[in-house]
Amino acid sequence: MDIHSDHETTAENMTETSNACARELRAALGLVSPAELAALLCVDVRTLTTWRVRGQGPDFVRLGRGVFYRRTAIEAWIELNERPTNRTA
């Protein structure tokens, strides 16, 4: 029996469990990761970082070292950027 192999398997299981719990918590709180938001907006994750530094873009939440965006904040930001179409009849 290899003790290192058992330790690695246990560490992998703990990481998988931790990741699953984090995903469930994010879903319950309506949080979106920068990578997810960047994909939705078709921008690079670095663009979101630049926007945060400049005070642009949607409001964000910092949890520990992580950055997340609330779905409600994303929707509000989209509404702020809505421009009426000049429609002619």
Secondary structure, DSSP 4 states (H G I P E B T S, - for coil): --HHHHHHHHHHHHHHHHHHHHHHHHHHHTEE-HHHHHHHHT--HHHHHHHHHHT-SS--EEETTEEEEEHHHHHHHHHHT--------
